[in-house]
Amino acid sequence: MKNSLYNLLILLVGIPIVSCVQENKKTSTVQDFAFTENNWEIENTDGSMDTITILEHQGRQALLLESNQKAYLKGATFKNFQLEFHCNGQVPGLGFRIQDKKNYEYLYLRMMMSGKKDALQYIPIYNGSLPWQLYNYPKYEGNAVFPRKEVATLPLSLEEELVQGKVGKTLLKALEEEGILYSEESFIDLPNETMSYIYDPQRNEALLFEKRKDSIVFLDIRTWIPAKIVVIEDKMSVYVGDMGTPTFVVDNLKGESKAGGISLFSTFGQVYFSDVSIQEIKESDIPKHQGTEEGIPSNYLTTWQMSEMFVMDTLNFVAQVDSLLKSRDSFKTVKADTDGLLNISRFYDDMDKTVVLTCTLLSDSDQEVSLNFDYADHLVIVLNSKVLFDGGMNFRPPPEKGTEGRVFVDDEQTVLNLRKGTNDLTFVLSGDNRQKYNWGCIAKLAHLDGISLE
């Protein structure tokens, strides 16, 4: 998982501004939504409503969303559409096909990650969770290049000040002379070889910096970014900068393909939006989709019996689970999605709880078979009442826990000693009770030779 600031840059959506006006075309429905209280509502973190703030910002008339504010379009829904806007901030984003404030499709831009494979993130939001660890590259995260603005240039003699940890007074003074006032609480983070930044928690602001031939340059990511999103049925194309070529395409949107609301959010620092237009795409103008999505191999475990939520007894959970399995009246059949991922947030909304998932493996002999799997946030694997695995992801997982804390099926492995006949495989899966975001798993057997799934 990412260090410090990046762990905070996994946040929410963004929305249109000023007005939505488009040239009348045969294939579009023009809608004009001025930013007034009749058309838009602004919501704070606590759910209270706030007034709309429109101001001049870096040469554009813009809607300002403070950190953790959300803006919702009133009285208009879209299923298939093209939406264009300019955004300026740290984590702007777009919510679409909103069914309610806890269920919608979501795209956000990680401005700090320009040029990287996870600069853009798509996530389906179920029951208010933000499961960024579950939906990852290459299908649900993509590359984009965002412009940066040079705001300060310091001499190379200050390079020794640019070390991990709290910022020294010498560097703070040098930045102040350049017009940048950062508090003594500021720190420097060097999460990888290609990213270095200074972050001020008081101001909730960050600047990237990079060493050049004869100087150290500080860069502000908060500059205007043009973007376009085209959503047609279960496909989304995202354009950043170049409006002619998509930089990121999602071929398998996870939410229900029906009309819903539009929104913009900012959950980290101030975000501005400008020049937003929405063009509805009529059903009659959409070409019929002939292709079918490629399925996953049959060795993935995709059908489970799932218990109701419960509070896990960490000292006596084996007995607790055995008791639940003896009476399965409350269990229900659930299926993983087309990627093999089972997102528990589709069914339940309390990240402080645990569920039991169980399936039956029928083996024609005593044999060993490898089980590949991954999970968020804590998982216990039990085979025939024997615990095989007990691990937690935690907000900062250890280095050996996969790639940056994301969920990939080949990250973890254990061996199942199957007996001839019936074998009960059980996952005891707990939600992410810190971020309140991630709760899911994925699993596959190495092979199905002599094995069938009941």
N, C-alpha and C positions, 0 to 999 in steps of 0.2 A: 504494500500500500504506500501511498505517497507520503512524504514528510510534511510536517507543519502546515504551511499555507495550502498546499495542494489538497490535503485532507479536507480543507474547508471549501475547496473549489469544486465540490461535487453537487452544487446546490441548484436552486429552482429557476422557474421560467420567466419569459419576457413577453411584452405585448405591444400592439400597434399604437401609433401616436398621431398627433395633429389631426389629420383626416385621412379617410380612405377613399380616394378618388381614382378611377381608372377610365381610360378611353372606352367608349361603348363599342364592343365588338360582337360579332355574331355568336362567338363561342363563350361569351362571358356575361355575367350579371354584375353590373356596376353598383356598388354600395358605398355611400358616403357616411362616415362616422366621425364627426368632429369630436374633439376631446372635451366633452362637456359632461356634467353629472347626469344628463339625460341618456347619454350613450355609454358611459363607462362608470365603473365603481372601483375604488381603491380600497384594498383590504390590508390591515396590519396583521402582525404575527398572532395577536390575541383574538383575531376575528372581527375586531371593530372596524368600522368604516372610516375613511379619511378623505380629505379634500384632494382634488386633482391639482398637481403642480406642473405648470407649463412655463418654461423660461428659455432664454437664449443661452445656448451652450456650444462653444467652439464653432460658432458660425451657423448653427442650425436652431430652429425653433423645436423644442424637445419636450417630451414628457419625462419627468424625473420620478423614478421610484427609489425610495430610500431602502436601505438594507432590510430584507425580509418583507418588503411590501409586495403586493400582487395587484395587478389590474385586470379586470374582467370586462369583456364586451357584453353589453346588455341586449337582450332581445334578438340576437342573430346567431344562427348556427350554420355550420358548413360541414359537408362531407368531403367533397373533392374540391380543391382550391389551389390557387397560387397566391402566396403572401410575400410581399417584399417590404423590407424596412432597412433603416440604418440603426445600429446600436453602438453604445459607448459605455464601457464599464468592465468589471472583472468577470462576472458570470451571468451574462444575459441569456435568455432562453424563450422558448415558445411552447405554450400549452395548446393543444388542439383536440378536436373531437371530445370535448369535455362533457361528461355525463353528469358529474357533480364535482365538488371541490376535492374529492378524494379519489376520483377515477377518471383518467384521461391519458392521452399520449403526450410525450414530453421530449423536447429537443433542447439541449443547452450547449453553450460555447465556452470552452475552457480557454480563456484568452492567454493564460500563462503558458499553455502547451502548444503554441504556434509551431507548425511544421512537424508535429509529432502525430503518431498514429491514433492518439486518443484526444485530439484537440476538440472533436465533436462527440457528443454522447446522446444516443437515443435510449429512452427507457419507457416502458409502459408502466403507468402508475395505477396500482390496485390498492384500495383501502388506505391511501395516503402514504405508502412506503416509497422509498427512492432506491431501488435495489441496483445500484451502479456496479456492485461486485458481480452480480449475476449476468448482466447483459453487457458483453464486452466485445473487443475486437476479435476477428475482423468484421463481423456482421453488424454490430451495434455501436461501434465507435469508429471514427474516421479522421483522416488528416484534413488540415486546413492551415493556411498561412495567413496570419493576422498582422497588420502593420503595427509598428511601435514608434513612439515619438521620443527623440533624444531630449532629455531635460537637464542633464548635467554632465560635465566632463571634468574628471579629476586627473592629476598627474600620476604616473606609474609609481612614484615614490610612496604612494599610499596603498600599494598592493598588499603590504604586510598587515594592513588593517582589515582586509577582506577575508576573515577567517570565520569558521562556524562558531555561532554563539552570539552572546550579547555584543552590541555595537559599542566600540570605544568612543571616548569623547573627541578624540582627534578627527575621526571620520564624521561624527555628527557636526562638528564645527565646520569642516570642509564643505559638507552638504549645505549647511546653513548659509555659507557664503555664496552658494549657487542658488539660493532662494528656496531650498527644501528644508522644512522644519520637521524633523522627526524627534520623537520623545526618547528619553533614556531607556525606556523599556524595549526599544527596537532591537531586533536581532537579525543575524545573517544566517541564511540556510543555503546549503549546497547539496541539494538532493541527488544530483547526478552530474556527469561531466559536461552536460550541455545546458544546465540551468543553474543560475546563481541569482539570489535576490535578497533584498533587505526588506523587512516587514515591520511596520509599526502597529502593534495591537491597539494602541489608543486611538489612532486615526483610522484603523482598519484599512490600511493602504500598503501597497507593495511596489517596489521598483526592481526591475531586472537590472543586472549589470554584466558587462562583458569587457574583457581585456582586449585592447587593440594594439596596434604597433607602437604607438607613442602615448597612449592614454587609457583611462578607464571610463567607459561611457555608461551612464545610467539611463534606462529606457522605461517609459511609461506605457503600459498596455492600454490605457484609457484614451483611445482615439476612435474616430468614427469608422465603423465597419459596415459595408453594404452586404446584405444577405437576401437570399430568395429561397423559399421552401415551396415545393410543389408536392401535393399529396393527392394521389389517385388510387382509390381502392386500398390495397394493402401495400402500396409502394410509396416511399418518400424520397425525393431527390433534394439535396441541399447544395446551394450555390453560395460561395463566399468570394467576394471580389470579382471574379469572372462570372458574369450572369449568363454566359453561353454554355458553360461546361460544368456539370455538377462535380463537386469535390467529394461527395459522400452520398451513397445510395443505400437505403434500407429496403430490401425486397419483401420483407415479411413483418409488417407492423403487427403488433401482438394484440392490440385492443380490438373491440368490435368495430367493423367497418360501417359506421353509421354516423349521421350528422351529430355535431356537438359544438360546444362553445369554443371561443378563442380567448387566450389570455397571455399576459407577459408577467414575469416575476423577476425579482432580484433578491437573492438570499445571501449575497456577500457583497457588501459595499453598495454605493450608489450606482444605478444604471440608468442611462438615458436612451430613449427611443425616438426616432424621427422618420418622417417620410414613409409612412406605412400605407400600403394599398392591398386590398383583398379582391381577388378576382375569382368568382365562383366558376367551377368547371362543370358543365352540364353532363348528365348521364349519357345523353345522345352523342356527345362529342368524345366519349371515351372508347377507344378500340377494345374489342373483346379480347380478353386475355386467354391465349391458347395454351400456354405452358402450365406445368404443374410443378409444385415445389418438390425438390429431391428429398426423399425420406431418409431417416437415419437407419443404420444397420439394425438388424433384429436382436443383436446382443445387448442393446441398451435396455435398462429396466425402466419401463415407461408407465406401467400400471401398478398402482399400490392401493392397499386398504389403509385409510387414514383415520386416526382417532380424533376425538374432540380435543380442544386445547386443555392443558392442565399445567399446574405448577410442579416442576420436576423436583423430586426429593433427591438431592445430590448424594446423600449417604446411602440410601436404600432404593436407588432407581431400578435395579434389576428386579427386585421383588415387586416394585410398583408397576413396571412394564409387564411382567408376567401376569399380574392381576388384571391389567387392562386387556391383555390378549386372551384371557380366559372367557371374557364376556365382551363380544364384539358387536353387540346390538347397535351401538352408537357409531361404529366405523362406517365410512363411506368410501366408495371407489373413486379414485382420482387418477387423472392421466397427465403425464408430462406433456409439454408442448412439442412442436415439431422439431426442436433442437435437442430434445431429451431432457430439458431442464424442468424441474418441478419447483415453481415459485409458490410457496405457501401463502404469500400475501394475496394471492387470488382468492383464497378461501377464508382466511382469518386475519384479524387486524391488531392483535395484541402481541407485540414483540417481546414482552416479558414472559411469554408462555412457551410451552413445548408441545410437540405432537409426536405420536408414534406412527411410523409408516412400516407396513409389513407386506411381504410378498412370499410366495411359496416356490421353491426350486425343486423340481423332480429330477433325480439323478438315477441313471440305470446301473450305477456302480459306486463304490467308495472311490472318490477322486478328489484331487485338488484343482481349483480353478482360481485364477487371479480376478480380483474385483478392482477396477479402476473407478475413482469417484472424486468428488469435491463437494464443498458445502459452505454455507454461511448460516449461522454464526458458530454454533457448537453442535457437534455430532458424536453420538455413541452408536457403534455398529455391533449388533448382537446376532450371532448365528446359533440357533438351537440352544438358547439360554446362556451362551458363552460370549463374553465381551471380547471383541477383536480390535476395536479402535475406540479411543476416547480423546477427542481433541477439540480445541476452540480456536477460532480464527483471531479473535481480539481485534481492536481497532488498528493496532500496528502489529501485524502478524510477523512471526520470525522469518528470517531470510529464506529458510527452506520451504516456507508455505507458499509455493507457487509464484506467480508473476504479480507482484504488487497487490497481493491480497485478492486478486480476482478469482472467479470460479471457473476452472477448466477441468474437464473430466479426467485428464491424465496427470493431474497434480498429485493425487494420492493413490496408494495401492495397498491392498491387503490380500491375504490368501484365504479362500474359503475351503475348509476341509469338509466336503460334502459326504454325507453317508448315503448309502443306497436307499432310494425311496424319497420320502418327503423331508424337506429342509425348510425351516422358517427363518427367513432373513428379515431383520428388523433394524430400522433406522430410528433413533431417538434424536429428533432435531429441534433445537432451541433457537428462538429468534434473536436478533441483534438488539439487545436491550440498552445499548449505549447510543448509537446513532438513530435507532428505530427505523432502519432502512432495509436490511438484508435478511432474508429468511428463505432458504431454498437449498436444493441439492441436485446432483446429476450423477448417474452411475451406469456402468456397463461391465459385462463379463468379458473375459479375454476370448472366450469361445462358447459355443453351445453344443459341443460334441457330447452326446449322451445326456444332455440336460434340456429340460423343457420348463417353460415358465407357466405356472398355473394362474 
